[in-house]
Amino acid sequence: MEVRGPRVEGRGSCLPPLLSFLFLLSSLGAPSSCLSAPLLWAPEPDQLFRVPEGWRSEGRVAPSHPLGLTFALRQRNRDRLEALVAELSSPRSTHYGKRPPPSRGGMVGLAVLGPGLA
């Protein structure tokens, strides 16, 4: 989370973001309870502050309302992944059935195919 603050003239640097935010709140006459409460929401730097053209705002979603999200990820090293699966699942392979302990579940096959898989 990043809150950009006003530039301090003549100093060549910006106030720390949180300090700038607190200064802004205090200058607007915000009650002290606002200053001690945690910041609940702030947009990420890449989020737009306006509704994109062709879209319409339906307002905020209730915190208790479940949201279904879909993420698209670019796949890298698919050929190495296929080789890894073949190494671990082929009965003729010396690495057949070898799996890391559950505590290292995300590291499957890194030792089998060597560095550079990730």
The first five atom37 places (N, CA, C, CB, O) and aatype in JSON, in Angstrom:
{
  "aatype": [12, 6, 19, 1, 7, 14, 1, 19, 6, 7, 1, 7, 15, 4, 10, 14, 14, 10, 10, 15, 13, 10, 13, 10, 10, 15, 15, 10, 7, 0, 14, 15, 15, 4, 10, 15, 0, 14, 10, 10, 17, 0, 14, 6, 14, 3, 5, 10, 13, 1, 19, 14, 6, 7, 17, 1, 15, 6, 7, 1, 19, 0, 14, 15, 8, 14, 10, 7, 10, 16, 13, 0, 10, 1, 5, 1, 2, 1, 3, 1, 10, 6, 0, 10, 19, 0, 6, 10, 15, 15, 14, 1, 15, 16, 8, 18, 7, 11, 1, 14, 14, 14, 15, 1, 7, 7, 12, 19, 7, 10, 0, 19, 10, 7, 14, 7, 10, 0],
  "atom_mask": [
    [1, 1, 1, 1, 1],
    [1, 1, 1, 1, 1],
    [1, 1, 1, 1, 1],
    [1, 1, 1, 1, 1],
    [1, 1, 1, 0, 1],
    [1, 1, 1, 1, 1],
    [1, 1, 1, 1, 1],
    [1, 1, 1, 1, 1],
    [1, 1, 1, 1, 1],
    [1, 1, 1, 0, 1],
    [1, 1, 1, 1, 1],
    [1, 1, 1, 0, 1],
    [1, 1, 1, 1, 1],
    [1, 1, 1, 1, 1],
    [1, 1, 1, 1, 1],
    [1, 1, 1, 1, 1],
    [1, 1, 1, 1, 1],
    [1, 1, 1, 1, 1],
    [1, 1, 1, 1, 1],
    [1, 1, 1, 1, 1],
    [1, 1, 1, 1, 1],
    [1, 1, 1, 1, 1],
    [1, 1, 1, 1, 1],
    [1, 1, 1, 1, 1],
    [1, 1, 1, 1, 1],
    [1, 1, 1, 1, 1],
    [1, 1, 1, 1, 1],
    [1, 1, 1, 1, 1],
    [1, 1, 1, 0, 1],
    [1, 1, 1, 1, 1],
    [1, 1, 1, 1, 1],
    [1, 1, 1, 1, 1],
    [1, 1, 1, 1, 1],
    [1, 1, 1, 1, 1],
    [1, 1, 1, 1, 1],
    [1, 1, 1, 1, 1],
    [1, 1, 1, 1, 1],
    [1, 1, 1, 1, 1],
    [1, 1, 1, 1, 1],
    [1, 1, 1, 1, 1],
    [1, 1, 1, 1, 1],
    [1, 1, 1, 1, 1],
    [1, 1, 1, 1, 1],
    [1, 1, 1, 1, 1],
    [1, 1, 1, 1, 1],
    [1, 1, 1, 1, 1],
    [1, 1, 1, 1, 1],
    [1, 1, 1, 1, 1],
    [1, 1, 1, 1, 1],
    [1, 1, 1, 1, 1],
    [1, 1, 1, 1, 1],
    [1, 1, 1, 1, 1],
    [1, 1, 1, 1, 1],
    [1, 1, 1, 0, 1],
    [1, 1, 1, 1, 1],
    [1, 1, 1, 1, 1],
    [1, 1, 1, 1, 1],
    [1, 1, 1, 1, 1],
    [1, 1, 1, 0, 1],
    [1, 1, 1, 1, 1],
    [1, 1, 1, 1, 1],
    [1, 1, 1, 1, 1],
    [1, 1, 1, 1, 1],
    [1, 1, 1, 1, 1],
    [1, 1, 1, 1, 1],
    [1, 1, 1, 1, 1],
    [1, 1, 1, 1, 1],
    [1, 1, 1, 0, 1],
    [1, 1, 1, 1, 1],
    [1, 1, 1, 1, 1],
    [1, 1, 1, 1, 1],
    [1, 1, 1, 1, 1],
    [1, 1, 1, 1, 1],
    [1, 1, 1, 1, 1],
    [1, 1, 1, 1, 1],
    [1, 1, 1, 1, 1],
    [1, 1, 1, 1, 1],
    [1, 1, 1, 1, 1],
    [1, 1, 1, 1, 1],
    [1, 1, 1, 1, 1],
    [1, 1, 1, 1, 1],
    [1, 1, 1, 1, 1],
    [1, 1, 1, 1, 1],
    [1, 1, 1, 1, 1],
    [1, 1, 1, 1, 1],
    [1, 1, 1, 1, 1],
    [1, 1, 1, 1, 1],
    [1, 1, 1, 1, 1],
    [1, 1, 1, 1, 1],
    [1, 1, 1, 1, 1],
    [1, 1, 1, 1, 1],
    [1, 1, 1, 1, 1],
    [1, 1, 1, 1, 1],
    [1, 1, 1, 1, 1],
    [1, 1, 1, 1, 1],
    [1, 1, 1, 1, 1],
    [1, 1, 1, 0, 1],
    [1, 1, 1, 1, 1],
    [1, 1, 1, 1, 1],
    [1, 1, 1, 1, 1],
    [1, 1, 1, 1, 1],
    [1, 1, 1, 1, 1],
    [1, 1, 1, 1, 1],
    [1, 1, 1, 1, 1],
    [1, 1, 1, 0, 1],
    [1, 1, 1, 0, 1],
    [1, 1, 1, 1, 1],
    [1, 1, 1, 1, 1],
    [1, 1, 1, 0, 1],
    [1, 1, 1, 1, 1],
    [1, 1, 1, 1, 1],
    [1, 1, 1, 1, 1],
    [1, 1, 1, 1, 1],
    [1, 1, 1, 0, 1],
    [1, 1, 1, 1, 1],
    [1, 1, 1, 0, 1],
    [1, 1, 1, 1, 1],
    [1, 1, 1, 1, 1]
  ],
  "atom_positions": [
    [[0.85, -1.16, 0.0], [0.0, 0.0, 0.0], [0.9, 1.22, 0.0], [-0.97, 0.0, 1.21], [1.86, 1.29, 0.76]],
    [[0.57, 2.18, -0.85], [1.39, 3.38, -0.94], [0.49, 4.59, -0.93], [2.28, 3.36, -2.2], [-0.46, 4.67, -1.71]],
    [[0.79, 5.51, -0.05], [0.07, 6.78, 0.0], [1.1, 7.85, -0.28], [-0.65, 7.01, 1.4], [2.04, 8.02, 0.48]],
    [[0.93, 8.56, -1.38], [1.91, 9.57, -1.75], [1.55, 10.89, -1.09], [1.99, 9.74, -3.27], [0.39, 11.31, -1.1]],
    [[2.54, 11.53, -0.54], [2.32, 12.77, 0.18], [2.8, 13.98, -0.59], [0.0, 0.0, 0.0], [3.38, 13.84, -1.67]],
    [[2.57, 15.15, -0.05], [2.98, 16.37, -0.73], [4.5, 16.51, -0.69], [2.32, 17.6, -0.09], [5.15, 16.07, 0.25]],
    [[5.03, 17.13, -1.72], [6.47, 17.36, -1.79], [6.83, 18.55, -0.91], [6.94, 17.6, -3.26], [6.15, 19.58, -0.94]],
    [[7.89, 18.41, -0.13], [8.35, 19.5, 0.72], [9.29, 20.35, -0.11], [9.06, 18.97, 2.03], [10.37, 19.89, -0.49]],
    [[8.9, 21.59, -0.41], [9.69, 22.47, -1.25], [11.03, 22.78, -0.61], [8.93, 23.77, -1.53], [11.12, 22.98, 0.6]],
    [[12.06, 22.82, -1.43], [13.37, 23.21, -0.97], [14.18, 22.09, -0.34], [0.0, 0.0, 0.0], [15.37, 22.27, -0.08]],
    [[13.58, 20.96, -0.09], [14.32, 19.87, 0.57], [14.71, 18.78, -0.43], [13.49, 19.27, 1.71], [15.63, 18.01, -0.17]],
    [[14.0, 18.71, -1.57], [14.34, 17.73, -2.58], [13.91, 16.31, -2.25], [0.0, 0.0, 0.0], [14.37, 15.38, -2.91]],
    [[13.06, 16.12, -1.25], [12.6, 14.77, -0.91], [11.14, 14.84, -0.51], [13.46, 14.15, 0.22], [10.6, 15.92, -0.26]],
    [[10.51, 13.69, -0.46], [9.11, 13.61, -0.06], [9.02, 13.23, 1.41], [8.33, 12.59, -0.94], [9.89, 12.53, 1.94]],
    [[7.97, 13.68, 2.05], [7.7, 13.21, 3.4], [7.43, 11.72, 3.34], [6.5, 13.98, 4.04], [6.92, 11.24, 2.32]],
    [[7.74, 10.96, 4.37], [7.36, 9.55, 4.36], [5.85, 9.43, 4.15], [7.78, 8.84, 5.69], [5.09, 10.23, 4.7]],
    [[5.4, 8.46, 3.35], [3.98, 8.37, 2.99], [3.02, 8.4, 4.18], [3.75, 7.13, 2.22], [2.02, 9.11, 4.13]],
    [[3.29, 7.65, 5.23], [2.37, 7.61, 6.36], [2.32, 8.97, 7.05], [2.78, 6.53, 7.36], [1.25, 9.42, 7.45]],
    [[3.47, 9.61, 7.2], [3.51, 10.93, 7.82], [2.72, 11.94, 7.0], [4.96, 11.4, 7.98], [2.01, 12.77, 7.55]],
    [[2.84, 11.86, 5.67], [2.08, 12.75, 4.79], [0.59, 12.53, 4.96], [2.48, 12.53, 3.32], [-0.19, 13.48, 5.02]],
    [[0.19, 11.27, 5.04], [-1.22, 10.94, 5.2], [-1.75, 11.48, 6.52], [-1.44, 9.43, 5.11], [-2.84, 12.07, 6.56]],
    [[-1.0, 11.28, 7.6], [-1.42, 11.79, 8.9], [-1.48, 13.31, 8.91], [-0.47, 11.29, 10.0], [-2.39, 13.9, 9.5]],
    [[-0.53, 13.96, 8.24], [-0.55, 15.42, 8.14], [-1.81, 15.87, 7.41], [0.71, 15.93, 7.42], [-2.46, 16.82, 7.84]],
    [[-2.15, 15.2, 6.32], [-3.35, 15.54, 5.56], [-4.59, 15.37, 6.42], [-3.46, 14.67, 4.31], [-5.46, 16.25, 6.43]],
    [[-4.7, 14.26, 7.16], [-5.86, 14.06, 8.02], [-5.97, 15.14, 9.08], [-5.79, 12.69, 8.68], [-7.05, 15.66, 9.35]],
    [[-4.84, 15.47, 9.7], [-4.89, 16.48, 10.76], [-5.22, 17.85, 10.2], [-3.57, 16.52, 11.52], [-5.88, 18.64, 10.87]],
    [[-4.77, 18.15, 8.99], [-5.07, 19.46, 8.41], [-6.52, 19.58, 7.99], [-4.16, 19.72, 7.22], [-7.04, 20.69, 7.86]],
    [[-7.19, 18.46, 7.77], [-8.6, 18.48, 7.42], [-9.49, 18.45, 8.65], [-8.93, 17.3, 6.51], [-10.72, 18.42, 8.53]],
    [[-8.9, 18.45, 9.81], [-9.68, 18.45, 11.05], [-10.22, 17.09, 11.4], [0.0, 0.0, 0.0], [-11.26, 16.98, 12.05]],
    [[-9.53, 16.04, 10.98], [-9.99, 14.69, 11.3], [-9.88, 14.46, 12.8], [-9.17, 13.62, 10.53], [-8.9, 14.86, 13.42]],
    [[-10.88, 13.82, 13.38], [-10.81, 13.53, 14.82], [-9.63, 12.62, 15.13], [-12.11, 12.88, 15.3], [-9.17, 11.86, 14.28]],
    [[-9.14, 12.7, 16.36], [-7.98, 11.91, 16.74], [-8.25, 10.41, 16.63], [-7.54, 12.25, 18.15], [-7.31, 9.63, 16.45]],
    [[-9.52, 9.99, 16.74], [-9.82, 8.56, 16.62], [-9.49, 8.06, 15.22], [-11.3, 8.29, 16.95], [-9.13, 6.9, 15.04]],
    [[-9.62, 8.94, 14.21], [-9.26, 8.54, 12.85], [-7.76, 8.32, 12.72], [-9.72, 9.59, 11.84], [-7.31, 7.45, 11.98]],
    [[-7.0, 9.12, 13.46], [-5.55, 9.02, 13.36], [-5.01, 7.77, 14.02], [-4.9, 10.24, 13.97], [-3.95, 7.28, 13.64]],
    [[-5.73, 7.23, 15.0], [-5.25, 6.04, 15.69], [-5.79, 4.76, 15.07], [-5.61, 6.1, 17.15], [-5.26, 3.68, 15.32]],
    [[-6.85, 4.86, 14.27], [-7.44, 3.67, 13.64], [-6.58, 3.23, 12.47], [-8.9, 3.96, 13.17], [-5.99, 4.08, 11.79]],
    [[-6.48, 1.92, 12.21], [-5.7, 1.47, 11.06], [-6.37, 1.88, 9.75], [-5.51, -0.06, 11.11], [-7.59, 1.99, 9.68]],
    [[-5.56, 2.1, 8.74], [-6.07, 2.44, 7.42], [-6.7, 1.17, 6.84], [-4.94, 3.0, 6.49], [-6.02, 0.17, 6.66]],
    [[-8.0, 1.22, 6.54], [-8.71, 0.02, 6.11], [-8.59, -0.24, 4.62], [-10.15, 0.12, 6.48], [-8.6, -1.39, 4.19]],
    [[-8.47, 0.84, 3.81], [-8.41, 0.63, 2.38], [-7.68, 1.77, 1.71], [-9.82, 0.47, 1.79], [-7.89, 2.94, 2.05]],
    [[-6.86, 1.45, 0.79], [-6.22, 2.43, -0.08], [-5.94, 1.71, -1.39], [-4.9, 3.02, 0.56], [-5.57, 0.54, -1.38]],
    [[-6.12, 2.39, -2.5], [-5.89, 1.72, -3.79], [-4.42, 1.4, -3.99], [-6.38, 2.6, -4.94], [-3.54, 2.1, -3.49]],
    [[-4.17, 0.33, -4.71], [-2.8, -0.01, -5.08], [-2.34, 0.98, -6.15], [-2.7, -1.5, -5.6], [-3.18, 1.59, -6.81]],
    [[-1.03, 1.16, -6.32], [-0.55, 2.15, -7.28], [-1.05, 1.92, -8.71], [0.94, 2.15, -7.29], [-1.18, 2.88, -9.47]],
    [[-1.32, 0.66, -9.08], [-1.77, 0.4, -10.45], [-3.29, 0.42, -10.61], [-1.23, -0.92, -10.91], [-3.79, 0.16, -11.71]],
    [[-4.04, 0.71, -9.55], [-5.49, 0.75, -9.65], [-5.95, 2.11, -10.15], [-6.13, 0.43, -8.3], [-5.39, 3.14, -9.8]],
    [[-6.98, 2.09, -10.96], [-7.55, 3.33, -11.47], [-8.48, 3.93, -10.44], [-8.31, 3.08, -12.79], [-9.11, 3.22, -9.66]],
    [[-8.56, 5.25, -10.42], [-9.46, 5.94, -9.5], [-10.8, 6.22, -10.17], [-8.84, 7.24, -9.01], [-11.7, 6.77, -9.53]],
    [[-10.95, 5.85, -11.41], [-12.2, 6.09, -12.13], [-12.68, 4.77, -12.73], [-12.01, 7.17, -13.24], [-11.92, 3.82, -12.89]],
    [[-13.95, 4.75, -13.05], [-14.54, 3.56, -13.67], [-14.12, 3.57, -15.14], [-16.12, 3.54, -13.51], [-14.3, 4.58, -15.82]],
    [[-13.56, 2.47, -15.65], [-13.14, 2.43, -17.05], [-14.31, 2.66, -18.0], [-12.48, 1.08, -17.37], [-15.46, 2.37, -17.67]],
    [[-14.01, 3.19, -19.17], [-15.03, 3.47, -20.17], [-15.76, 2.19, -20.54], [-14.4, 4.12, -21.43], [-15.13, 1.15, -20.76]],
    [[-17.07, 2.25, -20.6], [-17.88, 1.09, -20.92], [-18.29, 0.27, -19.7], [0.0, 0.0, 0.0], [-19.06, -0.68, -19.83]],
    [[-17.78, 0.61, -18.52], [-18.12, -0.08, -17.28], [-19.05, 0.81, -16.49], [-16.85, -0.43, -16.47], [-19.18, 2.0, -16.77]],
    [[-19.7, 0.22, -15.5], [-20.5, 1.04, -14.59], [-20.26, 0.54, -13.17], [-22.02, 0.97, -14.95], [-20.06, -0.65, -12.93]],
    [[-20.28, 1.46, -12.25], [-20.04, 1.12, -10.85], [-21.31, 0.61, -10.22], [-19.5, 2.34, -10.07], [-22.38, 1.2, -10.38]],
    [[-21.21, -0.47, -9.51], [-22.34, -1.03, -8.77], [-22.18, -0.77, -7.28], [-22.47, -2.54, -9.03], [-22.95, -1.28, -6.48]],
    [[-21.18, 0.03, -6.92], [-20.93, 0.33, -5.51], [-20.02, -0.72, -4.89], [0.0, 0.0, 0.0], [-19.56, -1.64, -5.56]],
    [[-19.79, -0.56, -3.63], [-18.92, -1.49, -2.9], [-19.65, -2.8, -2.62], [-18.43, -0.86, -1.58], [-20.87, -2.83, -2.46]],
    [[-18.89, -3.85, -2.56], [-19.42, -5.17, -2.22], [-19.32, -5.32, -0.71], [-18.64, -6.32, -2.98], [-18.33, -4.92, -0.1]],
    [[-20.34, -5.89, -0.12], [-20.33, -6.13, 1.33], [-19.16, -7.05, 1.69], [-21.68, -6.74, 1.81], [-18.89, -8.0, 0.95]],
    [[-18.48, -6.79, 2.8], [-17.35, -7.65, 3.2], [-17.73, -9.12, 3.35], [-16.77, -7.15, 4.5], [-16.88, -9.99, 3.18]],
    [[-18.98, -9.41, 3.66], [-19.4, -10.79, 3.85], [-19.78, -11.48, 2.53], [-20.57, -10.85, 4.81], [-20.01, -12.69, 2.52]],
    [[-19.85, -10.73, 1.43], [-20.25, -11.29, 0.14], [-19.07, -12.01, -0.51], [-20.8, -10.18, -0.79], [-18.02, -11.4, -0.72]],
    [[-19.22, -13.3, -0.83], [-18.11, -14.02, -1.46], [-17.9, -13.55, -2.9], [-18.37, -15.54, -1.42], [-18.87, -13.28, -3.62]],
    [[-16.66, -13.46, -3.31], [-16.32, -13.07, -4.68], [-15.59, -14.22, -5.35], [-15.45, -11.79, -4.69], [-14.71, -14.84, -4.76]],
    [[-15.97, -14.5, -6.58], [-15.25, -15.49, -7.38], [-14.25, -14.77, -8.26], [0.0, 0.0, 0.0], [-14.63, -13.89, -9.03]],
    [[-12.98, -15.12, -8.15], [-11.94, -14.46, -8.93], [-11.25, -15.48, -9.83], [-10.92, -13.78, -8.01], [-11.07, -16.63, -9.45]],
    [[-10.86, -15.04, -11.01], [-10.11, -15.86, -11.94], [-8.81, -15.15, -12.25], [-10.92, -16.16, -13.23], [-8.82, -13.96, -12.6]],
    [[-7.69, -15.85, -12.14], [-6.39, -15.27, -12.44], [-5.79, -15.99, -13.63], [-5.44, -15.35, -11.21], [-5.85, -17.22, -13.72]],
    [[-5.24, -15.24, -14.55], [-4.52, -15.82, -15.68], [-3.04, -15.62, -15.44], [-4.97, -15.18, -17.04], [-2.58, -14.49, -15.23]],
    [[-2.29, -16.7, -15.47], [-0.86, -16.64, -15.23], [-0.11, -17.08, -16.48], [-0.46, -17.51, -14.03], [-0.48, -18.05, -17.13]],
    [[0.93, -16.36, -16.79], [1.77, -16.74, -17.92], [2.65, -17.91, -17.48], [2.64, -15.52, -18.42], [3.3, -17.85, -16.44]],
    [[2.65, -18.95, -18.28], [3.45, -20.14, -17.93], [4.82, -20.04, -18.56], [2.74, -21.43, -18.39], [4.98, -19.7, -19.73]],
    [[5.82, -20.35, -17.75], [7.2, -20.4, -18.24], [7.71, -21.82, -18.04], [8.11, -19.35, -17.51], [7.24, -22.54, -17.16]],
    [[8.66, -22.19, -18.83], [9.35, -23.48, -18.68], [8.41, -24.68, -18.75], [10.09, -23.51, -17.36], [8.59, -25.66, -18.03]],
    [[7.41, -24.6, -19.63], [6.49, -25.73, -19.75], [7.21, -27.01, -20.15], [5.4, -25.42, -20.76], [6.88, -28.09, -19.66]],
    [[8.18, -26.87, -21.03], [8.92, -28.06, -21.47], [9.67, -28.71, -20.3], [9.91, -27.7, -22.59], [9.77, -29.93, -20.23]],
    [[10.19, -27.89, -19.39], [10.88, -28.44, -18.21], [9.88, -29.07, -17.25], [11.68, -27.33, -17.49], [10.18, -30.08, -16.61]],
    [[8.68, -28.48, -17.14], [7.66, -29.07, -16.29], [7.24, -30.43, -16.82], [6.43, -28.13, -16.18], [7.07, -31.38, -16.06]],
    [[7.06, -30.53, -18.14], [6.7, -31.81, -18.74], [7.79, -32.85, -18.48], [6.46, -31.65, -20.26], [7.49, -34.01, -18.2]],
    [[9.04, -32.43, -18.59], [10.15, -33.35, -18.32], [10.15, -33.79, -16.85], [11.5, -32.7, -18.68], [10.42, -34.95, -16.55]],
    [[9.85, -32.86, -15.96], [9.79, -33.18, -14.54], [8.69, -34.2, -14.26], [9.54, -31.9, -13.72], [8.91, -35.17, -13.53]],
    [[7.52, -33.97, -14.83], [6.41, -34.91, -14.61], [6.78, -36.29, -15.14], [5.11, -34.39, -15.3], [6.5, -37.3, -14.5]],
    [[7.41, -36.33, -16.31], [7.84, -37.62, -16.87], [8.87, -38.3, -15.96], [8.42, -37.43, -18.28], [8.8, -39.51, -15.75]],
    [[9.82, -37.53, -15.43], [10.85, -38.1, -14.54], [10.24, -38.69, -13.28], [11.87, -37.02, -14.17], [10.66, -39.75, -12.83]],
    [[9.27, -38.01, -12.7], [8.69, -38.45, -11.43], [7.64, -39.54, -11.61], [8.08, -37.28, -10.71], [7.34, -40.27, -10.66]],
    [[7.07, -39.66, -12.82], [5.96, -40.61, -12.99], [6.3, -41.82, -13.85], [4.79, -39.9, -13.59], [5.47, -42.73, -13.97]],
    [[7.46, -41.86, -14.43], [7.84, -43.0, -15.27], [8.52, -44.07, -14.42], [8.77, -42.55, -16.42], [9.53, -43.79, -13.77]],
    [[7.98, -45.3, -14.4], [8.58, -46.38, -13.59], [10.03, -46.68, -13.99], [7.75, -47.64, -13.71], [10.78, -47.22, -13.18]],
    [[10.44, -46.37, -15.21], [11.81, -46.64, -15.65], [12.8, -45.56, -15.19], [11.85, -46.74, -17.17], [14.01, -45.75, -15.3]],
    [[12.3, -44.45, -14.67], [13.17, -43.35, -14.24], [13.77, -43.63, -12.86], [12.39, -42.03, -14.22], [13.13, -44.23, -12.01]],
    [[15.01, -43.18, -12.66], [15.64, -43.32, -11.33], [14.99, -42.39, -10.31], [17.16, -43.03, -11.42], [15.17, -42.57, -9.11]],
    [[14.23, -41.41, -10.78], [13.56, -40.46, -9.88], [12.09, -40.81, -9.67], [13.67, -39.04, -10.43], [11.33, -40.04, -9.07]],
    [[11.68, -41.99, -10.18], [10.27, -42.39, -10.09], [9.78, -42.39, -8.65], [10.09, -43.79, -10.7], [10.39, -42.98, -7.76]],
    [[8.67, -41.71, -8.42], [8.01, -41.7, -7.12], [8.68, -40.86, -6.05], [0.0, 0.0, 0.0], [8.19, -40.79, -4.93]],
    [[9.8, -40.23, -6.37], [10.48, -39.41, -5.36], [9.73, -38.08, -5.21], [11.97, -39.16, -5.75], [9.49, -37.36, -6.18]],
    [[9.39, -37.8, -4.0], [8.68, -36.55, -3.71], [9.3, -35.93, -2.47], [7.14, -36.8, -3.51], [9.79, -36.65, -1.6]],
    [[9.28, -34.61, -2.39], [9.79, -33.97, -1.17], [8.82, -34.17, -0.03], [10.04, -32.46, -1.4], [7.65, -34.5, -0.26]],
    [[9.27, -33.98, 1.21], [8.34, -34.07, 2.34], [7.27, -32.99, 2.22], [9.1, -33.93, 3.69], [7.49, -31.98, 1.54]],
    [[6.11, -33.17, 2.86], [5.02, -32.19, 2.74], [5.44, -30.76, 3.07], [3.89, -32.59, 3.65], [4.88, -29.82, 2.51]],
    [[6.41, -30.59, 3.95], [6.83, -29.23, 4.31], [7.51, -28.53, 3.14], [7.77, -29.27, 5.5], [7.67, -27.3, 3.16]],
    [[7.92, -29.28, 2.13], [8.55, -28.68, 0.95], [7.71, -28.95, -0.29], [9.98, -29.23, 0.76], [8.27, -29.1, -1.38]],
    [[6.41, -29.01, -0.15], [5.52, -29.36, -1.25], [5.65, -28.5, -2.48], [0.0, 0.0, 0.0], [5.47, -28.99, -3.59]],
    [[5.98, -27.23, -2.32], [6.11, -26.35, -3.47], [7.42, -26.52, -4.21], [0.0, 0.0, 0.0], [7.63, -25.9, -5.25]],
    [[8.31, -27.38, -3.69], [9.63, -27.53, -4.28], [9.75, -28.82, -5.08], [10.69, -27.49, -3.2], [10.86, -29.28, -5.34]],
    [[8.64, -29.41, -5.47], [8.65, -30.69, -6.17], [9.55, -30.62, -7.4], [7.22, -31.09, -6.58], [9.38, -29.76, -8.26]],
    [[10.49, -31.52, -7.46], [11.3, -31.68, -8.66], [12.43, -30.71, -8.87], [0.0, 0.0, 0.0], [13.17, -30.86, -9.84]],
    [[12.6, -29.73, -8.03], [13.68, -28.78, -8.26], [15.04, -29.47, -8.22], [13.63, -27.65, -7.23], [15.93, -29.13, -8.99]],
    [[15.19, -30.43, -7.33], [16.46, -31.15, -7.24], [16.63, -32.11, -8.41], [16.55, -31.91, -5.91], [17.75, -32.4, -8.81]],
    [[15.52, -32.6, -8.96], [15.59, -33.56, -10.05], [16.11, -32.91, -11.32], [14.21, -34.18, -10.3], [16.99, -33.46, -11.99]],
    [[15.57, -31.75, -11.67], [15.94, -31.1, -12.92], [17.02, -30.04, -12.77], [14.74, -30.48, -13.54], [17.5, -29.5, -13.77]],
    [[17.41, -29.74, -11.56], [18.49, -28.79, -11.35], [18.0, -27.35, -11.28], [0.0, 0.0, 0.0], [16.8, -27.09, -11.33]],
    [[18.95, -26.42, -11.16], [18.58, -25.01, -11.01], [17.99, -24.44, -12.29], [19.81, -24.19, -10.6], [18.18, -24.99, -13.38]],
    [[17.27, -23.36, -12.15], [16.7, -22.67, -13.3], [15.29, -23.08, -13.64], [0.0, 0.0, 0.0], [14.72, -22.57, -14.6]],
    [[14.7, -24.01, -12.87], [13.33, -24.43, -13.16], [12.36, -23.32, -12.86], [12.96, -25.67, -12.38], [11.42, -23.08, -13.62]],
    [[12.56, -22.64, -11.75], [11.62, -21.6, -11.33], [11.81, -20.34, -12.14], [11.79, -21.29, -9.86], [11.1, -19.36, -11.93]]
  ]
}
